[in-house]
Amino acid sequence: MFDAKSENDALENLHQMGCTDGLPVVVPTPERVSRMVLATGLDPDLNLGIMGPMHGVATVEKVAVAAVMAGCTPDHAPIVVASVRAVCRPEFDLTEMQSTTHCTAPLVIVTGAARYSCGGVASGFGALGPGHRANASIGRALRLAMLNIGGARPGTSDMSLHGHPGKFTYCIAEDEENSPFPGLHTSFGYEADQSAVIITGAEAPHSTMFSGDADDPASIDYLLNVISMVMANPGSNNVHLRDGSFSIILNPDHAEIIKRAGLSREDTQSELTKRATISVGTLRKVGSKFSVQDDQDDHELVQVLKDPSKIILFQAGGSGLYTMVMPSWCAGPHKNAVVHAEIELDQACEIPAMTLQ
């Protein structure tokens, strides 16, 4: 507990103590934090997990502090809690991920009814950009928890050489109603009427341009080829280390091409895995020291991904030319595992109005 003469002084103190992401935050007063805790429906001392690299205990109250600072409303609390639970799972390798020199950041994908009931998480035009309070606040709350509970400070315990803007906030909802596929969460064992967060460590989005026609039978091959070629970017960790994940956000036009071709999510994942190859000769040209043997022929093709299920494929964004491909880190003991957690909507409590000071 810290005292300050004014909110402005409190904000400056938080900046000076290194408790912010560099942007102004909402001062986490006891009243604000108590309301956020109440919104979770959970005990404030409940341990949601351990956050590396400093191995801080992520209690509900500490996570509520991060949510308040990030600008969350109480409606956002169930998604923030689920996100923290997910990244604290051992297979996410949070300690290693926070400490790597790579630019990886947790991409939070919100699925199911929580997209609407938890403050309206955007899935349409510009959903990864500014102007969407729920997306911005939820992703930022996770980052502030990773910073203040996990202790990841740039240049000391967070060793990312450059970072990327997703390390401020990286949250999007699936456009399930308009998608050709079942809800993404059902791929991870959830029922259609459940809600979940799906999280992976991801680079910034790589723009993938394709101008096609859903009525042209050739369009599906062209689309799959261009996406797979972006996946096989010779500078990415996926090409050299492999075994990581890819996140692919299809825009509605590109999703329609896949739908007209009669491909399921699993079909599309399989096709992309098959097509995402790179030649040994290209790897030699970029001096790869990880995956080229002296006796390999230059024309031999290497698959950059072995497991199609590690492609997180869903629809979001506006219609047009661009699909987004996010490569991953591919390292750590669990090779950049994809994690998930249910968003528990039945825990929330009715929140009393906050007294204006």
N, C-alpha and C positions, 0 to 999 in steps of 0.2 A: 504494500500500500504506500503510495507516494502522495504528498501534499503539494499543492501549488496555489498561488494567489488567484489565478485566472485560468480559463481554458487555454488561452494563448500561451501562458507560461508553461502549462502542462504539456502542450503540444511541442514546444521548444525543448522541454526536458526529454520527451520521448525521442526526438530527433538526436539530441546530444548523447543519449544513452545507446544509440544504435538500434532502437526498437522498432523503427519504421522501415519501409522499403524505399525511402527517399522522398515519397510523396506525403502530403498532409494526411493525417488519419483522424478518425473520430475518437475523442478522448474517452477511454473506457472507465467511466465513473461507476461506482458500485451499483447505482440504480440501473444503469444501462446493462451492465453485465448480468445482474440478477434477472432482468427481463429476458435476456438471451438464454440464460440457463433454464429458466422456466419454459421457454419455447421448445427446448429439447425434450422435456418430460423426463429427464434423467437426473440422478443425484449429481451435485456439483463435483463431488470427489471421485466419481466413477472414472476408472482408468481406461481410456480408449486405445492405448498403445504407447510404445516407446519410440521417440523420434530421434534419429541420429542426425549428425554425428556426435552430438554431446549427450545423447541418451536421456533427454528430458522426458518426464512423464506427461503425456497428453491427457490431463483430466478434462472433464466436461467444462469446468469453470475456466481453465486456461484457454481452451479452444473458443469458449464464448468471448473471452477478452479479444482474441484475434478476430472473431467475427464482427464484434462491435467496431474495432479499429478499422476494419476493411470497409465499413459502411453497410454491412448486412442488415436486413430487417429480420425480425423473429421468424418470418415465413421461410427464410433461407436456412435456418438452423439445421433441419434434418439432413439437408444435402451436405452441409459443412461437416457435420458429425460423421456421415457415411464416408466422405472423402478422407477424413483423418483416419478412420478405421482401416480403410483400404490401403493407404500408403504405409501404415504401420505394420502391415503383414510382413513377416520375415522375407517372403519371396520377392518383395518389391526392392529389397536391398537399398533402403533409404539412406543409410550411412554412406555407402559407397557412391550412390547417385548424387548425394549432396556434395561429396568431396571430389568428384571427378573433374578433370580439365575440360571435358566435353560440355556442350551447351544445353544438355537435356533438362527438361522441365516437365512436371506432371500435367498431362492433358486430361482434363476431367470431362467425361461425356455423360450427360444426364439423360436417363432413359425412363420410359414409363410415365404414369400419371403425375409424378412429382414435377415434371416439366411445367405443369400448369399450376398445381396446388402449392408449390413452394416459390411463389413470387414471379412466375412467368419467365423461365429460362429460354432465351431466344435460340431459334434453330434456322431462321431465314436469312435474309440479306444482311451481310456484315456481322454475322453472329460472333465471330472471333474478334471483332473490332470494337471501337468505342460506341457508346450510346445505349448499352444494354446493362441496366443496373444489376440484375441478378447475376448475369454471367461475370461481370467485372468484379462484383463484391464476393461471390462465392470462391472464384479462383484466387482472388487476393487474400481471402481469409486463410485458405490453405497455405499460401506462401508465407504469410505472417506467422502462422503456427510453425512452419518449418524453420523460419528464421529465429523466432523467440523461444520456442520450446525445443526445437531441434538444434538450435545454436549455429546455423549455417551463416557465417559472415563472409562477404566477398573478400578474397585474398588471404584469408586465414583458415577458415574451415570449409568455405565454398570456393573451390579452386577453378571454377569455370573460366576459361581464358577470356571469353568475350561475353558470355551470357547470351540471352536473347529476350525479346519483349515478353515472351510467354512466361518468363520468370517473375513478372509482375502479376499476371493473371492469365489463365489458359483454360477456359471453360466454355462448353458449347452443349446444346441439346440436340438430340436426334430428331429429324423431321419424320417421325414414324408414320404419320397419317398419309403422307404423300409418297412414302418409300415403296419400292417394289419388294422389299424384304420384310420379314417379321421383325419385331422390335429387337434391337441389338442385344438387350439383356437376356432374351430367350436363348441366345447362342451360348450363354454362360450358365445355363441351368435354371434360370428364373422363369416363373410363370408369366404369361402375357399381362396379367393384371397387377403384377408387382412393379416396383420401381427400383432402380439401381444406378450407381455410378460405376462406370468402366474407366480405369485409369492406366495409362502407360507413360513412361518417360519418353518424350518426343522432342525432336528439333522443331524449329519454326516451319510453318507450311511452305511447301515448294509448289509454286503455281504450275499447273499442268494444262496447257491449252489444247483444246480440240474442237474443231468446228465440224460437226457431223449432222447427219439426217437420220432420225429414227426409222424412216421408211426405206433407207438404203441398207440392204443386207450386208454390205461391205463395212458399214460404219462400226459394227461391233469389233471386228478385227483391228481396225485402225485405233479405236479407243483403247482396247486392251493393250495394244502394242505401245502406245505413247505412255500410258500409265506405267507399264512394266519397264520402259526405258528410263523413266525418271527414278523408279525404284533402284535401277542398276547404275545410278550415278557413281562414277569411279572414285569420287572423293568422299563418299559416305562411309561411316562405320559399318553399315549393313553389308557393303560389298567386301570389305576386308575381314571383318570379324564374324559376320553372319550370325544366325541363330537369334537375332533380335526380333523386334516386331515392326510392323508398318501400320500407320493409321491413314486411311484413305477416305476423304470426305467427297462423295459424289454430289455434283450439283444436280438439280432436277432433270435437266435436259440429258445429261449423261446417264443418269439413272434410268430414264425412259428408254434409251438405246439398249441398255442391258435387259430391261423388262421386255421390250419387243423381240429381243433375241431369245427369250425364254430361259434365261440363265438365273439360277437361284444365287443366293449369297455364297453358298458352298461351291457352286460351279465357278463363280467369278473368282473366288479366292484361289481355286485350283488352277484356273487358266493363268492368272497373274503370276502364281508361283512358278509355273512351267515357263512362262515367257520372260521372266525377270532374270536374264542371264548376262554375263559379261565374258569376253574372251580372255584367255590367259595372256595373249599378246597385249591387250589393252592394260591389263594389270601390270605387265612388265614395263609398259611405257610410263606408268605413273609410279614406278619404283615400289610396288607393294612388297613388303617384307613379311606379310602375315600368311599369305595363302597361295603362293606360287612355288612349285617344286621345279628343280633344274631340268628334270626330264619331261616336263609337260610341253606339249605342242602349243604353239601360239594360237592355233585355230580352235583349240579345245574350249568349249563353253562351260562356264561355272555358274551354277545356280546360286543366287544371293540369299535365298530363303529355302529352308527344307520343309517347314511345317506350314501349310496353308492357313491353319487356324490362327496363326500369329498375325494375320492381316485383319485389322479392325476396320471393317468396311460398313459405312453407313451413309445415309443421305442427310445433307444439311446445306444451307446457303441459298443464294438466289440463282435463278436461271441464267444461262449464258455460256461462255466459252471455257470456264475454268473449273477444274477439279483440283483438290489439294492433296498432296502426298506428304506425310510426315515420316521421315526416317527416324531411327532410334539410336540409342547408345550401344546396345548389344553386348555390354560387358557386365561386370559384377558376378557374384557366385551363381545367380539365377538367370543370367543372360537377358536382363531387361524384361522380366516377366510382366505380363498384363495382370492387373489385380482388379477386384471389384468388391462391392459391398451393397447390401440392400439399403434403400432409403426407407426408414421406418416412419410411415406417415401417421400411425395410430398412437405415437408417443406424445405428440405435440399437445400442449395445454393452451387454454384460452389466456391471452395476455392482457392484463389490465392496462389502461391508458397510462402513458408516462406523464408525470407531472412536469410541466414546463417551468424551468427555473428563470 
